[in-house]
Amino acid sequence: MVNRILHKANTDIDQKTTRKRVERVLELVRMFRSIGGMRREKNAIIGSQSDLIAAEMPGLHEADPEAYIASVSVEVEEAVSRLELQEQELIRKRYLQKDKKFDFLLFHELNVSERTYRRIKAKAMSKLAYMLRLEVESRSNDAAERVEARG
């Protein structure tokens, strides 16, 4: 069933752009985990700058960026915990640890071939994109639908 959902989702979404979006979110969470505590401490000492931030960047989640990133971090952790064990290990070691590891080192550490590693990673990214609602629809499908609607 999961494979059918992923196959359908894969036909409608732009894989490359979606993967980049998921990677950006994972990188944001990794940075927040490593330096977020320091920023919270500094805010407590200096005082809240939320009024300044809210004036510069309107929007609900931007009024308190620390709280927003913390909630995203919780969502990402929940989504990662729902992945298969091998996928969880890959995502955590590649994207969420303080010291990020490169793919060519990680597939040796996980004791899988490079091809298998790439398959596991692609499947994990697709699942995360689906769970976190980060999919980017393929433009070629949109263009084809517009042509069909005209004709």
N, C-alpha and C positions, 0 to 999 in steps of 0.2 A: 504494500500500500504506500509506504513512504517513497519507494522508488517511482511509483506512478505519479505521485505528487511532485517529486523532484523533476521527473521527466517533463511533465506539463509545465512546471515553472521554468525549466531550462529553455523550453521552446519559446517562451514569451518574454524572457528577460535578457538583457545584455550582460553576458557573463563577466566580461573584462571590467566594465564600469561598476557592476555590482560588487565584484571582488575588491576593487579599489575602495569602494565605500565602506565595506566591512573592515578592511584593513585600517582605514582612517579611524573608525570608531574604536577598534581594538587598540590602536596606538594612543588614542586619547585616554582610554581607560588605563593603559599601562603608565602613561605619564602622570595621570591623576593619582594612581596608587603610590607612585614613587615620590612625588613632590606635593601632593594634595595636602598632606598633614602640615607641611611647612607653611603653605599658603594660609591655611585656617589659623595657625598660630599667629602669623603676621597680621591677619585681619583682626584678631582679638586684641592685639597690642596697639595697632594703629587706629582701629575703628572701622566701622562698616563703610564700604565705598559703594554700596548697592544703589544709592541715589544717583551717583555719577554714572555708573554703568547703565542704569535704567534710562537715564536721559540720553546717553550716547547710542544705545541699542534698544529700541523698543521691542517688546515681546515678552511673554510670560516667562519662558525659560531663561531668557537673558537677564532678567531682573536680579536673579540670584544664580550666577553661573556655577558656583561651587555646589549648590544643592542639586542643580540640574545634572552636572557631571557625576555626582555621587549616585543619583538615581539611575543614570545610564550605566554606571559601573555595576550596580546591583542587577539590572536587567541583563547585562552581558554575562555576568557570573551565573545567573539562573539559566540562561540559554546554553551556555557552555556545559553546565552540569547535566543537561538533557542530551548531550551528544553521546555517542558510543565512547567507550573508555579510550580507545586508541586515538580517536578524534580529539577528545578532551586533552589528552597528554600533548598531542601535537600543537593545538591552539595555545595551551597554557605556556608551553616551553618556547614556542616561536614568537608569540605576540604579547603575553601577559606577564612574563617574568621581568624583573628589573633589568637583568642583563639579557638582551635579546640575542637569540642564536640564529645563525643563518641556515638556510635550507640544506646546503650541502653537508653541514656538520650534523644537523639534526636527523637526517634519515639514517646516518650511520649509528647514531646514538639510539634510535628507536629500533634498530636492527631490521630495517626493511629496505627493499630496493628503491632506487630513485623513482622509478615508474609507479610503484605501489604508493610511495610517499605522496607523489603528486595527485594520485587518485583520491587518497584519504583526505588530503588538504582541500581539494576541489569539492568533495562531497561535504566536508565540514563547513566550508565557506558558504555553500548553497543552503545548507540547513540553517546556519546562523543568519544569513540574509533573510530567509523566510521567517524565522522566529522573531527577528528584530524589525521586520518590515522595512528592509533596506534595499529591496529589489529595484532595479532600474529597468523599465520596459525597453525592449528593443525598438529602435527607431525604424528599422526596416519593416517590422510588422505593422507599425503605425502607418507608414507610407503605403503599404500594400492594402491595408483596410480602407484608407482614403481613396485609393484608386478604384477599389471594388465598389465603394459607395457612390462614386461619380458615374461609373459605367453601368 
